[in-house]
């Protein structure tokens, strides 16, 4: 458009916007308004005031390094090797799985009772978290992202990182699936992780089952009968380490119903632990033998698969625990039996104390 001013000069100006153009711009701004909202805000359909777990990581945690996991220390700590051959220990930032090497504090886990039962339950889930991390990470090439609020190194000099495997943030998965709690620190993902933890806790998922009556409380279970540790054959013929098939314990079902041993464990005083495979059962009056060495499992014969002896010849303690970590039966022998009379403890619903409460898993 051109017009002539009072001086006689001709000036060109842009034409005014057409009404249809203004309408299109307004519509575009409305359509993109949601894209400009802060990361991690609740979904449109969420209840007011409630955070909704989202699988979308904070952009600042995007991976910037690659490494191979060479060892899983526990559920939240791994050792890695970089492409140049150097190695590092990585502490997964923002998460805390139950301990497997030291004693747990149940007060750190909301709703889990501060009892021996609660600690045992958490210990069992610590083992499960370690197994899960081993299954998902061990030997895998992963990517590492970092947290701008936490720094690169923790108190013990370990690298603090988000571990990505298959494009997914593994730290977040641990919380979402109930393998870990969200850590109490200022990491950038805290709001998202706390929402995922709340969701897992509400469902009683994973370690949060320890907060239920069946998981972490000292309530006595119903049922009859129980499992007994019938025999401990610690001193194999000849050199124990060369005859591991002759080192064994025998468990017997002295109840009147079949026991499901899914997730049950046998351990010594030093914490060496064997877990029965899925589907293991023990019928009334039946016994099974757990041998230290390697072999093919059969109906009543199971093999630990260890390369060295477990049971000390001069004395030890055999403990059987259920899937929740509760004590089912315990037997001491030799020097370890110097306290407690015979050293044999058979836990049944009729004889349970608060320190020995257990959950019997019966199958019809």
N, C-alpha and C positions, 0 to 999 in steps of 0.2 A: 504494500500500500504506500502511496506517495501523497504528500500534501505540501502546500506552499505557505511558508510563514510570512510574518508581516514585513520581513526584509526582502522578500522575493525569492529566498533560497528554497530549493526543492529538497525535501528530506524523506528518506525511506524508513519505514517502521514495520515491525512484524505485525501481522494481523492478530486480532484478539482470539483467544482460544475458543474453539467451537464448543457448544454445550455438550456434544457427544463425547468429545475428548476429555472434558472435565469429569464426566460420569465414569468413563473407563478408568481414569487414574484413581478416583475414589474407590471403585470396586477392587482395583489391584491392591490398594493399601489395606483394605479390610481383609482381603484373602490372605495376605502375608502377615497379618498381625500376630497370628498364632506362632509363626516361625520365628518371630522376634522375642518370644517369651523366654524367661530364664530357663536354663537347662535343669532338668530334674523336677519341674513343677508337676503337680498332679494332672492326670489325664482329665479330659473334659467331663467324663462321666463319674469322676471320683466324688466321694462324699466330702463335704467341706471340712477342712482341717486335717484330713488324713492323707499321708503320703502314700503313693502307689509305687511299689518296686518296679524299676525299669531296667532292662538289660543294657541300656546305652551308657557306656563309660563316659566320664568327664573327658572332654577333648585334651586337657593338659596331661592326661595319663597315657596318651597314645605311645606305643612302643617305639623305642629309639635304638635298641640293641638286640642282638641275637645270641643265643647260647644253647648248649645242650645240657640237659639235666643228667648228671652222672651219679647222683645219690640223693635219696629222699631221707632226710634226718628225722622228720616227723611231719605232721599234717601241715605246718606252716613254715617249714624251713627246708631248703634244698641246697645242694651243691651243684655248681654248673661249671662248664668248660667253654671258654670263648673260642671263636674261630682261630685266634692266634696262639691257642694252646694254654693260655693262662687260666687260672681257676679262681672261683669266688664262692662265698657262702651267701645265699639270698634268703632274707627274712621277708615273707610275704606281708606287705604293708596293709594295715587296716583290719587284720583278722587275728583271731586268737583261738586255736584249737585246744581242746583239753590236753593236759600234759601226759606224757608216757614215760618220762625219765625221772620226774620229781613228783611230789605230792600236789594235788590240785586243791584250790580254795573254792569250794562251791559258792561262796558269797559273790564271786565274780560273775556268776551265771544266774540271771534273774529267775527266781522261783525254785531253784534247786536247793533242797534242804541241806543245811550244814551238818550232815551226819556222815557216819562211815559209809552208809548205804549210798548217799549222794556222791561221795568221793569215788566209791567203787564204780558207780554207774558212769561217771564222767571218765574214769580211766578206761573203761571199755570203749567209750566213744572216741577217746583219744587214739586208741589202737585202730578203730575203724577209719578215722580221718587219715592216719598214716597209710593204711592200706589203700585208701581211695587215692591219695596223692601219688602213691607208688604206681598204681594202675594207670593213672592218667598222665603222669609226668615222667616217670623214670625212663631214661633213654631217648626222650623226645627232644626235638629242636623247638625251643620256645622263644618268644619275644619278651623283652623287658621294657616296662614303662615306669616312670618315676613320679613322685609326688612333690609338687612345688612347696607344700607346707611342711613336709617331714624331713627334707634333706636327703642326701644319698646314703648316709651311714647311720646305723643305730648305735646304741650304747656299747655293744660288744664288737663293734667294727663290721657288723654284717651289712651287706648291701640291702637297702630297703626298696622293694620293687613290686610292681604289679606284674604278674606272670600271665602272659597270653599264650594259649595253646589252641590251635585250630581257629584262631581269630577271636577267641572268647577269653574274657578276663577270668582266670581261674580263681582268684581271690574272692570275687563276687559269688561265684558258684558255690564255694565252700560255705558262705553265709546263707545263701538261698536254700541249699539242701540240708542245712542243719548240722554241718560238720564243724562249724566255727561260730563264734560270736563276733560282733563288730567291736573293734578295739576302741578303748576310751582315749582318743587323741584327736588332734585337729586336722586329720587328713582330708583331702578335698572330697573324697567319696563318702564321707561319714553319713550324710543325710540319706543317701541312697542305700547304703549298707544297713543302717538302722531300720529302715523301712522293710528291707528283706528279712532282717532278723526278727522283727515283730511278726511278720507273716509266718515265718517258720515256727516261732514260739507259739503262736495262736493255733497252729496245726499239730503241735507236739512232734514236730519233725526232727529226726536225728537226736542230737544231744538233749534237745528240749523235752524228750520223753522222760528224762531224769527229773523233771519238775512235776511229773504225774505221780499218783499213788503207787502205780505199778513200777515206776522207774526209779525214783529216788527216795521214797519215804521209808519209814521203819514199820509200816503196817505188816501184820502177819498174813501170809497167803492162806487160802483154803486148800484142802486136798488131803490125801492120805499117803503114807509111805514115804520113801526117799531113796536117794542114791547113796551108796556106801563105797568107800575105798577099801576093797577087800584085801589086796596084797600089794606090797611094794617090794619088788625084786631089784634092789639097787646094785648089788654086787654080782655082776655077770661073771661067768666062768672065764678065767684067764684075765687078760688085759681088757678092762671095760671098753676102752676106745676102739678095740679091735673086734669086739663081740657085742655090738650095740643091739642086736636082735634079742640078746639075753638080758638086757636091762629093760624092765617094764613095770607098769602098774596095772592092776586089775580093778575094774569098777563093776559094781553089781547093783541091779535094781531090786530092792527088797520090798517094793510097793506092790500094789495090785492093779496098776495101770501102766500102759506103755509110756515111756519117757521120750519126748522129742529133745534131742541134744543139739539142734540147730543153733549155732552161735555159742555153744558152751565151750569152756576152755579148761585146760589142765595146766597148772604152773608150779614151779618150784619156788623156794624161798628167795632165790636170786632174781626172779622175774622172767625166767625163760617160759615161754607160753606156747601151747599147742591149741589150735582151734579145730573142733570137729567139723567135717564137711557137711554141707547142706544135705538133709535127708537122713541123717544118722538117728536111729532110734534104738531103744533098749527095752525089751519086753519084760513083763513081770517075771522075776526069778532068773532072768538071763544076766550074764556077765560078759564084759568085753575086755580085751587086753590092748593096751597102748604101748607099743615097743618104740624105743628111742631111735633105732636105725631106719633104714629104707627098705621098702618092700611094697607089695601090692595089697591095698586094703581089701579085707573080706568082711563078711557079716559081723563077726565078733573079734576081728583082728585089725588094728589100725597101726600105721607107721608114722612116726613124727618126722622122719627124714633128716635128722640131724647127723652131723659128722663127728660129734664128740659126745661123751657121756653127759647126762643131765643130773641124775640123782647121786648125791654124795654118799659114799659108803659109810661114813662115820656119823651121818645124821642129816636129816633134811625135813622139809615139810611139803606135803602134796596138797594142793588146793584145787577144788573144782568150782567153777563159777558159771552162772547162767548167762544168757545173752545180754542181760542188763548189767552184768558185773557183780551180781549178788552172790555171796558165799553159799554154796550148796552142800559141800562136804570138805572136810580137812582132816589130814592124818599126819602126825609127826612121828619120827622114829629116830633111834640112836640118841646122839647128844641133844638133838632138837626136841626130844620128848622128855627132857629132864623137868620141864614145867608142864603141869597139866595131867599128871597121873599116867594113864595108858597112852596118851598121845593120840587117841582116836576120837574124832568128833564126827558123828553122823547127824546131819541137820534134817529135822523133820518139822512139819507144822506144829506138832505137839511140843517140841523141845526148843523152838526158836527163841532166842533172846533178841533184844534190839540190836546188839552188835553182830548177830548172825542171821538177820532176816534174809530170806531168799524168795525168789519167785519161781515156783515150780511150773514148768511148761508141760501140761498134760495133753496127750492126743488120744482120742478114743480109738 
